[in-house]
Amino acid sequence: MSTVSASPSLPRAVAARKLASQGQRLGGAVAQEVLPRLMDAVLESGPQVTVELQFSAEEGGKPEIHGHVETRVTLNCERCLKPVELTLAAEPALGLVRTDAEAEALPGRLDPCVLPGEDLDLFELVEEELLLALPIVAMHEDVSCQPWLAGVDDADDTQSPFRALERLKPRR
């Protein structure tokens, strides 16, 4: 197995099937500003995404990609509505296929990566993996994080569920 040395930045496009047939490994970084959908999904992001990808040909020469993708992001805590910094990490296990029919024939341990041509956009792959790694509900792990409505006294709100909302409304 040959190795491509880690570079400071990952190339945008690679000949994925060729790399898989050669058993190549790519490592490097991707600047988060070239991942616009990820930038739209978070409040703030770290300066870069760390990427390690192993291309291989397994099970009858079928190309696969395995790796690790990681970065730091800031999201809104859904409990207290304050920023929470999280590490997003993904472990892609992909089978390169040309058609949907080939995708259905992949073993269960692999997710399909439909690639009709030769070039694979690594930035798009990294962005997809990180978007899938976003938590459904972002929250602080700290027990001191309190719900933002914790200060509202709702003991007398059994008659009307809107009484608590009325107290939150700004007075004029």
C-alpha positions as CSV (number, residue, x, y, z in Angstrom):
1,M,0.0,0.0,0.0
2,S,1.5,3.3,-1.0
3,T,0.8,6.5,0.9
4,V,0.3,10.1,-0.3
5,S,1.9,12.3,2.3
6,A,-0.4,14.6,4.3
7,S,-0.5,18.0,2.8
8,P,-1.6,21.3,4.5
9,S,-4.6,21.4,2.2
10,L,-6.7,18.7,0.6
11,P,-7.2,18.9,-3.2
12,R,-10.7,19.7,-4.3
13,A,-11.1,16.9,-6.9
14,V,-9.3,13.5,-7.2
15,A,-9.5,10.5,-9.5
16,A,-11.1,8.3,-6.7
17,R,-11.2,5.0,-8.6
18,K,-7.5,5.3,-9.5
19,L,-6.6,6.2,-5.9
20,A,-8.6,3.1,-4.7
21,S,-6.9,0.8,-7.1
22,Q,-3.5,2.1,-5.8
23,G,-4.5,1.9,-2.2
24,Q,-3.7,5.6,-1.6
25,R,-4.2,7.6,1.6
26,L,-4.9,11.3,1.6
27,G,-4.7,13.6,4.6
28,G,-4.9,17.2,5.1
29,A,-7.2,20.2,5.9
30,V,-10.1,21.9,4.2
31,A,-10.8,25.5,5.0
32,Q,-14.4,25.8,6.3
33,E,-15.1,28.9,4.2
34,V,-15.2,26.6,1.1
35,L,-18.1,24.6,2.8
36,P,-21.0,27.0,2.4
37,R,-23.8,24.7,3.5
38,L,-21.9,23.9,6.7
39,M,-21.2,27.6,7.4
40,D,-25.0,28.3,7.0
41,A,-25.9,25.5,9.4
42,V,-23.7,26.7,12.3
43,L,-23.2,30.0,14.2
44,E,-19.4,29.8,14.0
45,S,-16.9,27.3,12.8
46,G,-13.2,26.6,13.4
47,P,-10.7,27.6,10.8
48,Q,-10.4,24.2,9.1
49,V,-11.6,20.6,8.9
50,T,-9.1,17.8,9.4
51,V,-9.5,15.0,6.9
52,E,-7.9,11.5,6.7
53,L,-9.2,9.3,3.8
54,Q,-8.1,5.8,2.9
55,F,-8.9,4.7,-0.7
56,S,-8.9,0.9,-1.3
57,A,-10.3,-1.8,-3.6
58,E,-12.1,-4.4,-1.6
59,E,-14.3,-7.4,-2.4
60,G,-13.6,-8.1,-6.0
61,G,-11.9,-4.8,-6.7
62,K,-14.8,-2.5,-5.8
63,P,-13.5,0.9,-4.8
64,E,-14.1,2.0,-1.2
65,I,-13.3,5.1,0.9
66,H,-12.8,4.9,4.7
67,G,-11.7,7.8,6.9
68,H,-12.1,10.4,9.6
69,V,-13.4,14.0,9.2
70,E,-13.3,16.4,12.2
71,T,-13.9,20.0,13.0
72,R,-15.1,22.4,15.8
73,V,-18.3,24.4,15.4
74,T,-20.5,26.6,17.5
75,L,-24.3,26.0,17.6
76,N,-27.2,27.4,19.6
77,C,-27.9,25.3,22.7
78,E,-31.6,24.3,22.4
79,R,-32.0,24.3,26.2
80,C,-30.5,27.7,27.2
81,L,-30.3,29.4,23.8
82,K,-26.6,30.3,24.4
83,P,-23.7,29.2,22.1
84,V,-22.3,25.8,22.6
85,E,-19.0,24.6,21.0
86,L,-19.0,21.1,19.7
87,T,-16.7,18.8,17.9
88,L,-18.2,17.3,14.7
89,A,-16.6,14.0,13.7
90,A,-17.6,11.5,11.0
91,E,-16.2,8.1,10.0
92,P,-17.2,7.8,6.4
93,A,-17.4,4.2,5.0
94,L,-18.3,4.6,1.3
95,G,-18.6,2.4,-1.7
96,L,-18.0,4.1,-5.0
97,V,-20.7,3.2,-7.5
98,R,-21.7,4.4,-10.9
99,T,-25.5,3.7,-10.7
100,D,-28.3,3.4,-8.2
101,A,-28.5,-0.4,-9.0
102,E,-24.8,-0.8,-8.0
103,A,-25.6,1.2,-4.8
104,E,-28.3,-1.3,-3.9
105,A,-25.8,-4.2,-4.2
106,L,-23.4,-2.7,-1.7
107,P,-22.8,-4.5,1.5
108,G,-24.6,-3.0,4.6
109,R,-21.4,-1.7,6.1
110,L,-21.0,0.8,3.2
111,D,-22.9,3.9,2.3
112,P,-23.2,4.6,-1.5
113,C,-21.2,7.4,-3.1
114,V,-22.6,7.6,-6.6
115,L,-19.8,8.8,-8.9
116,P,-20.7,8.4,-12.6
117,G,-17.4,9.9,-13.8
118,E,-13.9,9.7,-12.5
119,D,-13.4,12.8,-10.4
120,L,-14.7,13.0,-6.8
121,D,-15.2,16.4,-5.2
122,L,-13.6,15.9,-1.8
123,F,-14.9,19.2,-0.5
124,E,-18.5,18.1,-1.2
125,L,-17.8,14.7,0.4
126,V,-16.4,16.3,3.5
127,E,-19.3,18.8,3.7
128,E,-21.9,16.0,3.4
129,E,-20.3,14.0,6.1
130,L,-20.1,16.9,8.5
131,L,-23.8,17.9,7.8
132,L,-24.8,14.4,8.6
133,A,-22.8,14.6,11.9
134,L,-24.6,17.7,13.1
135,P,-26.6,16.8,16.3
136,I,-30.4,16.8,16.0
137,V,-30.5,18.9,19.2
138,A,-27.4,20.8,20.3
139,M,-27.1,21.2,24.1
140,H,-24.4,21.9,26.7
141,E,-23.3,18.7,28.5
142,D,-22.9,20.8,31.6
143,V,-25.6,20.4,34.2
144,S,-25.5,24.1,35.0
145,C,-27.2,24.8,31.6
146,Q,-30.8,25.7,32.4
147,P,-33.8,26.0,30.2
148,W,-34.3,29.7,29.2
149,L,-37.8,29.6,30.6
150,A,-36.6,28.3,34.0
151,G,-37.3,31.7,35.6
152,V,-40.9,31.8,34.7
153,D,-43.2,30.8,37.5
154,D,-45.9,28.6,36.1
155,A,-47.5,27.5,39.3
156,D,-50.7,29.5,38.7
157,D,-50.8,28.7,34.9
158,T,-52.9,25.6,35.2
159,Q,-56.0,27.5,34.0
160,S,-54.5,29.0,30.9
161,P,-51.3,27.9,29.0
162,F,-51.0,31.4,27.6
163,R,-50.6,33.1,30.9
164,A,-46.8,32.3,31.0
165,L,-46.5,33.7,27.4
166,E,-48.2,36.9,28.4
167,R,-45.6,37.6,31.1
168,L,-42.8,37.2,28.5
169,K,-44.5,39.8,26.2
170,P,-42.7,43.2,26.3
171,R,-44.8,45.8,28.1
172,R,-45.5,49.1,26.3
